[in-house]
């Protein structure tokens, strides 16, 4: 069996790659709505957001003691050949006390009855294209300074910026 030998250049490249992938900065990044969050070849953004006390449908009205945060969320796929698969759990809101609030798909479906934004359970954003949806979060009245964040696995492009997308918060107040 022949053993593969690595030259000094290979070891240097591997060491630099390891340092870049492990030296992620833990500092949070605060951005305004409309600013993109880069995740490898994909960009996420909050196009718009509003607060509502109720969601009216054709058949009933859903109310809350707190606020419904209605967020128009956009995904841009800048990849040359790869489609991007994502679903309605891609984003979440974090409150000032660190509590995580998830998108409520049942309320998202109800909102789609009157706004007709094309609700889907999951999405495939083809390369060199974009998609958007409206997400619905229910937050208690005690939350004053919420931020939207996105989830995702670390991809090759994320190594070079220290997983910046995992530290970026979109200001919703």
C-alpha positions as CSV (number, residue, x, y, z in Angstrom):
1,X,0.0,0.0,0.0
2,X,1.4,3.3,-1.1
3,X,1.4,6.1,1.5
4,X,0.5,9.6,0.3
5,X,3.0,12.3,1.3
6,X,2.0,15.9,1.9
7,X,4.4,18.7,1.2
8,X,4.9,21.7,3.4
9,X,2.5,23.8,1.3
10,X,-0.3,21.4,1.8
11,X,0.2,21.5,5.6
12,X,0.3,25.3,5.6
13,X,-2.9,25.5,3.6
14,X,-4.6,23.0,6.0
15,X,-3.4,24.9,9.1
16,X,-4.7,28.3,7.7
17,X,-8.0,26.6,6.8
18,X,-8.3,25.2,10.4
19,X,-7.5,28.6,11.9
20,X,-10.0,30.4,9.8
21,X,-12.7,27.9,10.6
22,X,-12.0,27.9,14.3
23,X,-11.4,31.6,14.8
24,X,-15.0,32.8,14.6
25,X,-15.7,36.1,16.2
26,X,-18.4,35.8,18.9
27,X,-19.4,39.4,18.6
28,X,-23.1,39.9,17.6
29,X,-23.9,42.0,14.5
30,X,-27.0,44.2,14.5
31,X,-28.5,45.2,11.2
32,X,-31.6,47.0,10.1
33,X,-34.4,45.5,8.0
34,X,-33.5,45.5,4.3
35,X,-29.9,44.6,5.0
36,X,-28.9,41.2,3.8
37,X,-27.6,38.3,5.9
38,X,-25.0,36.4,3.9
39,X,-25.0,32.6,4.3
40,X,-22.6,31.1,1.8
41,X,-24.2,31.7,-1.7
42,X,-27.5,32.7,-0.1
43,X,-28.8,36.0,1.3
44,X,-31.6,36.4,3.7
45,X,-33.4,39.7,4.5
46,X,-36.4,41.2,6.2
47,X,-38.1,43.3,3.6
48,X,-40.8,44.6,5.9
49,X,-42.3,43.9,9.4
50,X,-45.3,45.1,11.3
51,X,-47.1,44.5,14.6
52,X,-50.8,43.4,14.7
53,X,-53.1,42.6,17.6
54,X,-55.3,40.3,15.4
55,X,-55.3,38.3,12.2
56,X,-58.6,38.3,10.5
57,X,-59.5,35.5,8.0
58,X,-62.6,34.9,5.9
59,X,-64.1,32.8,8.7
60,X,-62.7,34.0,12.1
61,X,-60.3,36.4,13.8
62,X,-57.4,35.4,15.9
63,X,-56.3,37.8,18.6
64,X,-53.4,38.0,21.0
65,X,-52.6,39.7,24.3
66,X,-49.2,40.5,23.0
67,X,-48.3,41.2,19.4
68,X,-48.2,39.3,16.2
69,X,-45.0,40.2,14.4
70,X,-45.7,39.9,10.6
71,X,-42.3,39.6,8.8
72,X,-41.8,39.6,5.0
73,X,-38.8,37.4,4.6
74,X,-36.7,37.1,1.4
75,X,-34.2,34.5,0.2
76,X,-31.9,35.2,-2.7
77,X,-29.9,32.3,-4.2
78,X,-26.7,33.7,-5.8
79,X,-25.3,30.2,-6.5
80,X,-24.3,29.3,-10.0
81,X,-25.7,25.7,-10.0
82,X,-27.2,24.8,-6.7
83,X,-30.8,25.2,-5.5
84,X,-31.5,26.2,-2.0
85,X,-34.0,24.2,0.0
86,X,-35.5,25.9,3.1
87,X,-38.7,26.0,5.1
88,X,-40.7,28.3,7.5
89,X,-38.5,27.5,10.4
90,X,-35.4,29.2,8.8
91,X,-36.0,32.3,10.9
92,X,-36.8,32.9,14.5
93,X,-37.2,35.9,16.9
94,X,-35.2,36.3,20.0
95,X,-36.5,38.5,22.8
96,X,-34.5,40.8,25.0
97,X,-34.3,38.1,27.7
98,X,-33.0,35.5,25.2
99,X,-36.3,33.7,24.8
100,X,-36.7,32.2,21.3
101,X,-40.0,32.6,19.4
102,X,-40.8,30.4,16.4
103,X,-42.8,31.1,13.3
104,X,-46.4,29.9,13.7
105,X,-47.3,28.1,10.5
106,X,-51.0,27.8,11.5
107,X,-51.2,31.6,11.7
108,X,-49.1,31.9,8.6
109,X,-51.7,29.8,6.7
110,X,-54.6,32.0,8.1
111,X,-52.8,35.2,7.0
112,X,-52.4,33.7,3.6
113,X,-56.2,33.4,3.3
114,X,-56.5,37.2,3.2
115,X,-53.1,38.4,1.9
116,X,-52.5,35.5,-0.5
117,X,-48.7,35.6,-0.5
118,X,-48.3,32.0,-1.7
119,X,-47.8,30.0,1.6
120,X,-45.8,26.8,1.2
121,X,-44.6,24.2,3.8
122,X,-41.1,24.3,2.2
123,X,-39.4,26.1,-0.6
124,X,-36.8,25.5,-3.3
125,X,-35.2,28.7,-4.4
126,X,-33.5,27.9,-7.7
127,X,-30.0,29.2,-8.4
128,X,-29.8,32.8,-9.6
129,X,-33.4,33.5,-8.3
130,X,-35.2,34.6,-5.2
131,X,-38.3,33.7,-3.2
132,X,-40.2,35.4,-0.3
133,X,-42.8,34.6,2.2
134,X,-44.5,36.2,5.2
135,X,-43.7,34.7,8.6
136,X,-45.9,35.2,11.7
137,X,-44.6,35.3,15.3
138,X,-46.6,35.7,18.4
139,X,-44.7,37.5,21.2
140,X,-45.9,38.5,24.7
141,X,-46.4,42.2,25.5
142,X,-43.3,42.1,27.8
143,X,-40.9,41.8,24.8
144,X,-39.8,45.2,23.8
145,X,-36.6,44.7,21.7
146,X,-37.0,41.7,19.5
147,X,-34.5,40.6,16.8
148,X,-34.9,38.2,13.9
149,X,-32.2,35.6,13.4
150,X,-31.7,32.8,10.9
151,X,-30.6,29.2,11.2
152,X,-28.5,27.1,8.9
153,X,-25.7,24.7,8.7
154,X,-22.1,26.0,8.2
155,X,-21.3,25.9,4.5
156,X,-17.9,26.4,2.8
157,X,-18.4,30.2,2.3
158,X,-19.2,30.6,6.0
159,X,-15.8,29.4,7.1
160,X,-14.1,32.5,5.6
161,X,-16.3,35.0,7.5
162,X,-16.5,33.1,10.8
163,X,-20.2,32.0,10.5
164,X,-21.3,35.6,10.4
165,X,-24.9,34.6,9.6
166,X,-25.2,32.9,13.0
167,X,-24.3,36.1,14.8
168,X,-26.4,38.5,12.8
169,X,-29.6,40.0,14.3
170,X,-32.2,42.0,12.4
171,X,-33.6,44.8,14.6
172,X,-37.4,44.7,14.7
173,X,-38.0,47.7,16.9
